[in-house]
């Protein structure tokens, strides 16, 4: 109730004193005055008092009470005093328990002053690439179109060369792709890409830290780790990336091309959106 915590017996006693008043002390007994034997018939009463109660044997059939016994020491008085003391002790116990239950555990206040530190998880946001370049054998396909894949303009995009005779780059290469520079190492969580409308292309998404070109065979690029892949892609697709740590370059790598209406094979890429942290 706004007071300091009760942590010692002394503070508990002080709190109880405010709730349960101390019992009033018994009235003082008048002093006993010895008088000389009075004249007259009957035995002398050496214990007659002045202004005090009757002689110790008064109301006792004329028989004197035991030496040292006073009216306040009678059995009835002792039982009454004992009952009062027991009642006060019980009240003190009940009040003390109630006060402690209202206050609660002593460590809870200290704990509330030091809240547990919780780790915060970085929020995924759209990461803007700084550039895009063709990446593959012989310097890649259609280098002049590469930047259009990340400019966000409708109708813009990048295409591979059109290959004849085989969806595997006319049996000339093993792969080709587009390299997206994020400008710094980032943790990629998802990538959304719009492919051509004709299904049939197989693609892998890779992360790495090198922007050197692939060899002339278009074999698996060295220094990159696959974060997602899909076959027969077409239209807009979102890839959930496997966690591989922070890297700067995202590689969209085709290993098979989709057929076109002219009987050739080609892949299209546009509207690249990268989400993650970094």
Buried (B, 14 or more C-beta within 10 A) or exposed (E): EEEEEBEEEEEBEEBBEEEBEEEEEEEEEEEEEEEEEEEEEEEEBEBBBEEEEEBBEEEEEEEEBEEEEEEEEEEEEEEEEEEEEEEBEEEBEEBBEEBEEEBEEEEEEEEEEEEEEEEEEEEEEEBEBEEBBBBBBBEBBBEEBBBBBBEEEEEBBBBBBBBEEEBBBBEBBBBBBBBBBBEEEBBBBBBBBBBBEBEBBBBBBBBBEBBEBBBEEBEBBEBBEBBBBBEEBBEEBEBEBBEBEBBBBBBBBBBBBBBBEEEBBBBBBBBBBBBBBB
